[in-house]
Amino acid sequence: MEYMNDYDPKMIGKRIKETAQSKGYTAEKLSEITGNGIHTINRIYQGTSISTEYICQLSQVLGVSTDYLLGRTDDPRPYPAPKRK
Protein backbone atom coordinates (compact mmCIF):
# COMPACT_ATOMS: atom_id res chain seq x y z
CA MET A 1 0.00 0.00 0.00
CA GLU A 2 1.29 3.46 -0.87
CA TYR A 3 1.12 6.42 1.48
CA MET A 4 1.42 10.16 0.87
CA ASN A 5 5.03 9.94 2.10
CA ASP A 6 5.79 7.81 -0.96
CA TYR A 7 5.04 10.70 -3.33
CA ASP A 8 7.33 13.43 -4.56
CA PRO A 9 5.73 16.77 -3.62
CA LYS A 10 7.80 18.69 -6.19
CA MET A 11 6.55 16.38 -8.96
CA ILE A 12 2.97 16.80 -7.74
CA GLY A 13 3.34 20.59 -7.69
CA LYS A 14 4.83 20.56 -11.17
CA ARG A 15 2.00 18.38 -12.47
CA ILE A 16 -0.61 20.66 -10.89
CA LYS A 17 1.05 23.75 -12.38
CA GLU A 18 1.37 22.21 -15.85
CA THR A 19 -2.23 21.01 -15.79
CA ALA A 20 -3.51 24.40 -14.67
CA GLN A 21 -1.53 26.16 -17.40
CA SER A 22 -2.76 23.71 -20.05
CA LYS A 23 -6.32 24.63 -19.03
CA GLY A 24 -5.50 28.34 -19.32
CA TYR A 25 -5.43 29.05 -15.58
CA THR A 26 -2.92 31.48 -14.18
CA ALA A 27 -1.97 31.14 -10.52
CA GLU A 28 -4.13 34.19 -9.83
CA LYS A 29 -7.16 32.66 -11.56
CA LEU A 30 -6.67 29.34 -9.74
CA SER A 31 -6.45 31.27 -6.48
CA GLU A 32 -9.72 33.02 -7.28
CA ILE A 33 -11.52 29.80 -8.26
CA THR A 34 -10.34 27.74 -5.29
CA GLY A 35 -10.45 30.46 -2.65
CA ASN A 36 -6.86 29.71 -1.71
CA GLY A 37 -4.44 32.62 -1.50
CA ILE A 38 -1.94 33.24 -4.29
CA HIS A 39 0.89 32.39 -1.88
CA THR A 40 -0.74 29.02 -1.19
CA ILE A 41 -1.06 28.31 -4.92
CA ASN A 42 2.61 29.20 -5.42
CA ARG A 43 3.61 26.91 -2.53
CA ILE A 44 1.54 24.12 -4.11
CA TYR A 45 3.32 24.69 -7.42
CA GLN A 46 6.68 24.52 -5.63
CA GLY A 47 5.66 21.35 -3.81
CA THR A 48 6.06 22.87 -0.37
CA SER A 49 2.36 22.95 0.59
CA ILE A 50 0.69 19.79 -0.67
CA SER A 51 -2.20 18.32 1.31
CA THR A 52 -4.87 15.80 0.44
CA GLU A 53 -7.42 18.61 0.72
CA TYR A 54 -5.63 20.66 -1.95
CA ILE A 55 -5.13 17.63 -4.20
CA CYS A 56 -8.82 16.70 -4.03
CA GLN A 57 -9.94 20.30 -4.59
CA LEU A 58 -7.58 20.90 -7.49
CA SER A 59 -8.41 17.60 -9.19
CA GLN A 60 -12.05 18.69 -9.30
CA VAL A 61 -11.27 22.23 -10.48
CA LEU A 62 -8.84 20.98 -13.15
CA GLY A 63 -11.03 18.05 -14.23
CA VAL A 64 -8.39 15.38 -13.68
CA SER A 65 -8.07 12.42 -11.34
CA THR A 66 -6.20 12.62 -8.06
CA ASP A 67 -4.12 9.67 -9.26
CA TYR A 68 -2.98 11.79 -12.20
CA LEU A 69 -1.91 14.65 -9.92
CA LEU A 70 -0.11 12.17 -7.67
CA GLY A 71 1.75 10.68 -10.63
CA ARG A 72 0.18 7.24 -10.23
CA THR A 73 -1.09 7.37 -13.82
CA ASP A 74 -0.44 9.40 -16.94
CA ASP A 75 -4.15 9.31 -17.84
CA PRO A 76 -5.63 12.60 -16.61
CA ARG A 77 -9.26 11.58 -17.06
CA PRO A 78 -11.25 11.77 -13.83
CA TYR A 79 -13.00 8.67 -12.65
CA PRO A 80 -16.73 8.55 -13.36
CA ALA A 81 -18.92 9.53 -10.46
CA PRO A 82 -20.56 6.57 -8.74
CA LYS A 83 -24.11 5.89 -9.82
CA ARG A 84 -26.71 6.90 -7.28
CA LYS A 85 -29.34 4.39 -6.33
Summary of the structure (lengths in Angstrom):
residues: 85
radius of gyration: 12.7
end to end distance: 30.3
largest distance: 41.5
contacts: 209
relative contact order: 0.18
helix: 59%
strand: 0%
